Amino acid sequence: MVTQARAVIVGVSGRMGRALVRVASELPAVRITAAVARAGSASVGRDAGVLAGIEPLGVEVTSDLPAALAVADVAIDFSQPHATRANIAACRAAHTPLLIGTTGFAAELTESELDAAAGDIPLLLAPNTSLGVALLIELVRRAARSLPPEFDVEIIEAHHRTKQDAPSGTALALARAAGEGRGLEAQQALSGACAGGNGPRRQGEIGFAVVRGGDIVGEHTVLFAGSGEELRLSHRAGDRALFARGALTAARWLAGQPAGRYGMGDIVHEDQYLG
Ligand SMILES: NC(=O)c1ccc[n+]([C@@H]2O[C@H](COP(=O)([O-])OP(=O)(O)OC[C@H]3O[C@@H](n4cnc5c(N)ncnc54)[C@H](OP(=O)(O)O)[C@@H]3O)[C@@H](O)[C@H]2O)c1
């Protein structure tokens, strides 16, 4: 594993981008060497540290992603879904590993496009960069494998009022894990997804319940509801800094990997991160 990775933050003006800069200033594992905002953003030209509310870093925010990639070992993208395709293309051209934390781009990019990119660069898709959620996904896969199909699976998630996508990327990842545990392909698991509706519940459906309000950082519960018993596996995020810590840990790891498609599950399989 590389000891210190040089990282470019894409989407630095956003809430997560600024949290990444703040948390990185306390972690020896990652050094921010470039920071990217949208062309025309009010952040362009500002110091990334000052933008994040800490001391100056000497890193000027730019909208020139290819130039930023020239001074980085890994790119960390927490921007907006419409930017994902261009960010992937720039990282492929620069041969720079890419961690995508942005969510909600699913409709804009096909699996085969993502696989093609992962043929050229290490690509880590992380709809939730919390190490606790990465473990939750593994536990859900395990529970779905063990419990009989009579246990209905419902995914309940809550986020702040400004979140754009629903269900959350994490809720979809939990549904995929539950489906995989039951031997379904990812698409089969999601095609059975429902959001309530009329009539009795069909066996095998994975239901979603979405709550949006206030400043809730992120809560996910996977409910396995059987006859006379329930199992609930839950995670609650209390502070956005936890996503930043997980993303930076994963980015440092990704910088030392060969080209390929990765997820946060690959990080929690490394024992040292759980110790
Ligand atoms: N994976 C996780 O664990 C996790 C956790 C929290 C959030 N998220 C996801 O991460 C994304 C960002 O979340 P957030 O809360 O930080 O949102 P946000 O506050 O809206 O920040 C997104 C920022 O992206 C910038 N942007 C837009 N187009 C860009 C481009 N082409 N290049 C670079 N920057 C661009 C925008 O700023 P400018 O216009 O000033 O550039 C905007 O401030 C969302 O998709 C969210 O769902 C993921």
The ligand as an SDF file (V2000), in Angstrom:
LIG
                    3D

 48 52  0  0  0  0  0  0  0  0999 V2000
  -20.5190    8.2270   -1.0180 N   0  0  0  0  0  0  0  0  0  0  0  0
  -20.9000    8.7880    0.1270 C   0  0  0  0  0  0  0  0  0  0  0  0
  -20.6480    8.2810    1.2310 O   0  0  0  0  0  0  0  0  0  0  0  0
  -21.6390   10.0910    0.0770 C   0  0  0  0  0  0  0  0  0  0  0  0
  -21.8610   10.8480    1.2360 C   0  0  0  0  0  0  0  0  0  0  0  0
  -22.4880   12.0850    1.1070 C   0  0  0  0  0  0  0  0  0  0  0  0
  -22.8510   12.5330   -0.1600 C   0  0  0  0  0  0  0  0  0  0  0  0
  -22.6330   11.7560   -1.2620 N   0  0  0  0  0  0  0  0  0  0  0  0
  -22.9300   12.1920   -2.6230 C   0  0  0  0  0  0  0  0  0  0  0  0
  -21.8460   13.0450   -3.0190 O   0  0  0  0  0  0  0  0  0  0  0  0
  -22.3310   14.0470   -3.9210 C   0  0  0  0  0  0  0  0  0  0  0  0
  -21.9900   15.4220   -3.3540 C   0  0  0  0  0  0  0  0  0  0  0  0
  -22.6800   15.5930   -2.1180 O   0  0  0  0  0  0  0  0  0  0  0  0
  -22.6880   16.9980   -1.3550 P   0  0  0  0  0  0  0  0  0  0  0  0
  -23.5770   16.8490   -0.2000 O   0  0  0  0  0  0  0  0  0  0  0  0
  -21.2850   17.4630   -1.1570 O   0  0  0  0  0  0  0  0  0  0  0  0
  -23.3950   17.8990   -2.4830 O   0  0  0  0  0  0  0  0  0  0  0  0
  -23.2250   19.4320   -2.7830 P   0  0  0  0  0  0  0  0  0  0  0  0
  -23.0110   20.1940   -1.5060 O   0  0  0  0  0  0  0  0  0  0  0  0
  -24.3550   19.8120   -3.6830 O   0  0  0  0  0  0  0  0  0  0  0  0
  -21.8460   19.5080   -3.5990 O   0  0  0  0  0  0  0  0  0  0  0  0
  -21.6690   19.1050   -4.9290 C   0  0  0  0  0  0  0  0  0  0  0  0
  -20.7530   20.1420   -5.5850 C   0  0  0  0  0  0  0  0  0  0  0  0
  -20.3190   19.6510   -6.8390 O   0  0  0  0  0  0  0  0  0  0  0  0
  -19.8800   20.8090   -7.5550 C   0  0  0  0  0  0  0  0  0  0  0  0
  -19.8770   20.5100   -8.9930 N   0  0  0  0  0  0  0  0  0  0  0  0
  -20.9160   20.5030   -9.8590 C   0  0  0  0  0  0  0  0  0  0  0  0
  -20.4940   20.1600  -11.0910 N   0  0  0  0  0  0  0  0  0  0  0  0
  -19.1510   19.9480  -10.9860 C   0  0  0  0  0  0  0  0  0  0  0  0
  -18.1450   19.5770  -11.9160 C   0  0  0  0  0  0  0  0  0  0  0  0
  -18.4180   19.3670  -13.2130 N   0  0  0  0  0  0  0  0  0  0  0  0
  -16.8770   19.4530  -11.4530 N   0  0  0  0  0  0  0  0  0  0  0  0
  -16.5820   19.6680  -10.1700 C   0  0  0  0  0  0  0  0  0  0  0  0
  -17.4950   20.0390   -9.2340 N   0  0  0  0  0  0  0  0  0  0  0  0
  -18.7640   20.1700   -9.6510 C   0  0  0  0  0  0  0  0  0  0  0  0
  -20.8290   21.9500   -7.1500 C   0  0  0  0  0  0  0  0  0  0  0  0
  -20.1040   23.1100   -6.7950 O   0  0  0  0  0  0  0  0  0  0  0  0
  -19.6000   24.1780   -7.8830 P   0  0  0  0  0  0  0  0  0  0  0  0
  -20.7650   24.4360   -8.7710 O   0  0  0  0  0  0  0  0  0  0  0  0
  -19.1760   25.3650   -7.0570 O   0  0  0  0  0  0  0  0  0  0  0  0
  -18.4460   23.5330   -8.5270 O   0  0  0  0  0  0  0  0  0  0  0  0
  -21.4560   21.4560   -5.8450 C   0  0  0  0  0  0  0  0  0  0  0  0
  -21.2170   22.3450   -4.7620 O   0  0  0  0  0  0  0  0  0  0  0  0
  -23.8370   13.7780   -4.0620 C   0  0  0  0  0  0  0  0  0  0  0  0
  -24.0390   12.9630   -5.1910 O   0  0  0  0  0  0  0  0  0  0  0  0
  -24.1960   13.0220   -2.7920 C   0  0  0  0  0  0  0  0  0  0  0  0
  -25.3260   12.1940   -2.9380 O   0  0  0  0  0  0  0  0  0  0  0  0
  -22.0380   10.5420   -1.1590 C   0  0  0  0  0  0  0  0  0  0  0  0
  1  2  1  0
  2  3  2  0
  2  4  1  0
  4  5  1  0
  4 48  2  0
  5  6  2  0
  6  7  1  0
  7  8  2  0
  8  9  1  0
  8 48  1  0
  9 10  1  0
  9 46  1  0
 10 11  1  0
 11 12  1  0
 11 44  1  0
 12 13  1  0
 13 14  1  0
 14 15  2  0
 14 16  1  0
 14 17  1  0
 17 18  1  0
 18 19  2  0
 18 20  1  0
 18 21  1  0
 21 22  1  0
 22 23  1  0
 23 24  1  0
 23 42  1  0
 24 25  1  0
 25 26  1  0
 25 36  1  0
 26 27  1  0
 26 35  1  0
 27 28  2  0
 28 29  1  0
 29 30  1  0
 29 35  2  0
 30 31  1  0
 30 32  2  0
 32 33  1  0
 33 34  2  0
 34 35  1  0
 36 37  1  0
 36 42  1  0
 37 38  1  0
 38 39  2  0
 38 40  1  0
 38 41  1  0
 42 43  1  0
 44 45  1  0
 44 46  1  0
 46 47  1  0
M  CHG  2   8   1  16  -1
M  END
$$$$
